[in-house]
Structures are given as structure tokens and as C-alpha cells.
Amino acid sequence: MKSNKTLRTLALGAALLGLSVMPSTAMATPVSQSGTTTTTVTMPEYLVLHYYSAVALNFSATSSSASQTGSPLSATWTTLGDTSTTLAASATEVGPTSANITLKNAWAIAGLSSSGTATVSITGTDFSATRVGSTSKIGVTGYGLASTNGVSGAVTGATVTTLLRGVTGQTQTVGDVKMTLNFSNTTESGAHAGSFTITAQTI
């Protein structure tokens, strides 16, 4: 009885010894799982407009005196300006009736929109003399915009469509402001003030 028990013990020990010397790789099978995550990055729609809050246009002229040819003016106590000659200034002395003005690089936009573009428009007023009680005025017959880096090359008009060009910070769209000044009702020197508004909108 004792010998049978001893044999069983020896057999069990041999079996355990055999298990202990088996390679570990034979015991474990690698397990792998993977999953795919769909990632969405949503960019904001935004728009940045750069503009000048004030612009000063300063015209200059030269004062002079000129001798008028023809009969001299004569004056008596009873008659002033007794002459057949009319004094007249030339067109260059009177000045032009209008002037086309371009304010270079007067605005810039940058940002993002669903179409990658934006519209820029301009509206404005005439320029009225700032002196109290004055009726002198500089009319503006048309405000316009111009840009050389628009959707398809150069664009012009009161409203233009331009590229927004992303968020790199160095590719903003830059444009000019155009206007035609009319001096038909300009009767005084000095400051004449008005304003124009530039509006940018994503599309």
C-alpha cells in the first residue's frame, strides 16, 4: 500500500516537473483588438476687417497775381469799373470741377467662411464744411472698392467678392477705396467732413 502511494507521488511530481520546463510561449496565445475612431474638426466661421478710422485729404494751391491784358480799368467817384475788358481766371486757376481719389490699401479682411469667400461693400456721404452755418459742400458722386487679389483676379465696384484665404495670418485680402469728389458746390476753404463705411460679410 505504501509503495503504491509512493509511486503515485513520484508520478505526480514528474508531471509537475514536465509542466514547469515547458516554454511559456506555448502556454499563452496573443490577443489583439482594434477600433477606428472617426474624428471631426469643426472650424469656426469668423471674419476680421482692418480699416482706418480717419483719413485726411489735404489739397494745396498756389496764390498769385496776374496782369490782365487789354484796356485798363478806370474808376471815378461816380463810376466804378468803367471798362470794356472782363477780368477772368483760367480753368487751371479756378481749379477742376471734380477729382478722382484712390486710397491705396485702405482695408483688409481675413477669416473663414463656408464658401471661403466674403463680400465687401462701401457706402458714404458727401463732405460738408465744418464751419457752423456754412453751406459749402464737396459732393461724392460715387464710392467704390478695388482689390487685386480677389476671387478671379482684380475686382472693382461698390460691392466686391473676395477670397478669405484661410487662417495663416499672412494672406489677408487687401483693397483700395475709390471716390470721385465734385466741387460744384464748394464755396469755402477749410475743412469739409463726411464719412464712408466698409462692410464685410461672409458668404
C-alpha positions in Angstrom: 0.0 0.0 0.0 2.8 2.3 0.9 4.6 1.5 -2.3 1.6 2.4 -4.4 1.2 5.7 -2.7 4.9 6.4 -3.3 4.6 5.6 -7.0 1.6 7.9 -7.3 3.6 10.7 -5.6 6.5 10.2 -7.9 4.3 10.2 -11.0 2.6 13.4 -9.9 6.0 15.1 -9.2 7.2 14.0 -12.7 4.1 15.5 -14.3 4.5 18.8 -12.5 8.2 18.9 -13.4 7.3 18.4 -17.0 4.9 21.3 -16.9 7.5 23.6 -15.4 10.0 23.1 -18.1 7.6 23.8 -21.0 8.2 27.1 -22.8 6.0 30.0 -21.7 5.1 30.8 -25.4 3.4 27.5 -25.7 1.2 28.5 -22.8 -0.1 32.0 -23.9 -1.9 32.9 -27.2 -1.7 36.7 -28.1 -5.0 38.5 -28.0 -5.4 41.7 -30.1 -8.3 44.1 -30.6 -8.6 47.3 -32.6 -11.1 50.0 -33.2 -11.4 53.0 -35.5 -12.5 56.5 -34.2 -14.0 58.9 -36.7 -12.7 62.4 -35.8 -14.4 65.6 -36.9 -12.7 69.0 -36.5 -15.1 71.9 -36.9 -13.6 75.3 -37.8 -15.3 78.5 -36.7 -16.8 80.9 -39.2 -15.2 84.3 -38.5 -14.2 87.5 -40.2 -11.6 90.2 -39.4 -11.8 93.6 -41.0 -9.0 96.1 -40.8 -9.7 99.8 -41.8 -8.6 103.3 -41.0 -10.8 105.2 -38.5 -9.8 108.6 -40.0 -8.3 109.8 -43.3 -7.2 113.4 -44.1 -7.1 114.6 -47.7 -5.2 117.8 -48.0 -5.3 119.8 -51.2 -2.9 122.6 -52.0 -3.0 125.6 -54.3 -0.6 128.4 -55.1 -1.7 132.0 -54.8 -0.5 134.6 -57.4 -1.4 137.8 -59.1 -1.6 138.2 -62.9 -1.7 141.3 -65.2 -4.8 141.4 -67.4 -4.1 142.5 -71.0 -6.4 145.0 -72.8 -7.9 148.3 -71.7 -7.1 149.3 -68.1 -9.8 149.6 -65.5 -10.7 153.2 -64.8 -12.6 154.4 -61.8 -14.2 157.8 -61.0 -16.2 158.9 -58.0 -19.4 158.1 -59.9 -18.4 155.1 -62.0 -16.6 152.1 -60.8 -15.1 149.6 -63.2 -15.6 151.8 -66.3 -14.1 149.3 -68.9 -15.0 147.0 -71.7 -12.5 144.4 -70.6 -13.6 141.5 -68.4 -11.2 140.0 -65.9 -11.4 136.2 -65.9 -9.4 133.5 -64.3 -8.3 130.5 -66.4 -9.6 127.0 -65.8 -6.4 125.9 -64.0 -6.7 128.9 -61.7 -10.3 128.2 -60.8 -9.5 124.5 -60.3 -11.1 121.3 -61.6 -14.8 120.6 -61.1 -14.0 117.1 -59.9 -11.2 114.8 -58.7 -10.8 111.0 -58.8 -9.4 109.8 -55.5 -7.9 106.4 -54.7 -7.0 105.5 -51.1 -4.5 102.7 -51.5 -4.6 99.7 -49.1 -7.4 101.2 -47.1 -8.9 97.9 -45.9 -8.1 94.3 -45.4 -10.0 91.2 -44.5 -9.2 87.7 -43.3 -11.1 84.7 -41.8 -13.0 81.6 -42.7 -16.5 81.0 -44.2 -18.3 78.0 -45.6 -17.5 79.2 -49.2 -14.1 80.5 -48.5 -15.2 84.0 -49.7 -16.8 87.2 -48.4 -18.3 90.3 -49.8 -17.0 93.8 -49.1 -19.2 96.8 -49.7 -19.0 100.6 -49.2 -21.4 103.4 -48.6 -20.7 107.0 -47.8 -21.8 110.6 -47.5 -20.9 114.0 -49.1 -18.3 116.2 -47.3 -19.8 119.3 -45.7 -17.9 122.3 -44.3 -17.3 122.0 -40.6 -17.8 125.8 -40.0 -21.1 126.5 -38.3 -23.6 128.0 -40.6 -21.7 127.1 -43.8 -23.4 125.6 -46.9 -20.2 124.8 -48.7 -20.1 121.1 -49.7 -17.9 118.6 -51.6 -20.1 116.1 -53.3 -19.1 112.5 -53.8 -20.6 111.1 -57.0 -19.5 107.5 -56.3 -17.8 105.3 -53.7 -16.1 102.1 -54.9 -13.7 99.4 -53.9 -10.9 97.6 -55.7 -8.8 94.6 -54.9 -6.1 92.8 -56.9 -6.3 89.5 -55.0 -10.0 88.7 -55.3 -11.8 85.6 -56.5 -10.7 85.9 -60.1 -8.0 88.5 -60.3 -8.9 92.2 -59.9 -12.3 93.1 -58.7 -14.0 96.6 -58.6 -17.3 98.0 -57.7 -19.4 99.3 -54.8 -19.6 95.6 -53.7 -16.9 93.1 -54.4 -16.5 89.4 -53.7 -13.0 88.4 -52.4 -11.2 85.3 -51.1 -10.8 85.0 -47.3 -7.6 82.9 -47.7 -7.6 81.0 -44.5 -6.0 81.5 -41.1 -2.3 81.7 -41.8 -2.2 85.3 -40.8 -0.1 86.4 -43.8 -2.5 86.1 -46.7 -5.2 88.6 -46.0 -7.1 90.2 -48.9 -6.2 93.9 -49.2 -8.1 96.5 -51.2 -8.5 100.2 -52.1 -11.2 102.8 -51.7 -12.2 104.9 -54.7 -14.3 108.0 -54.8 -15.0 111.0 -57.1 -15.1 114.4 -55.5 -17.3 117.1 -57.0 -16.6 120.7 -56.2 -19.6 122.3 -57.9 -21.0 123.4 -54.5 -17.6 124.1 -52.8 -17.6 127.7 -51.9 -15.3 128.0 -48.9 -11.8 126.9 -47.9 -11.2 124.9 -44.7 -12.2 121.5 -43.5 -15.1 119.6 -45.1 -16.0 116.4 -43.3 -18.0 113.3 -44.2 -17.6 109.5 -43.7 -17.7 106.2 -45.5 -18.5 102.8 -44.1 -16.9 99.5 -45.2 -18.9 96.3 -44.5 -17.5 92.8 -44.9 -19.8 89.7 -44.8 -19.1 86.0 -45.0 -20.9 84.0 -47.7 
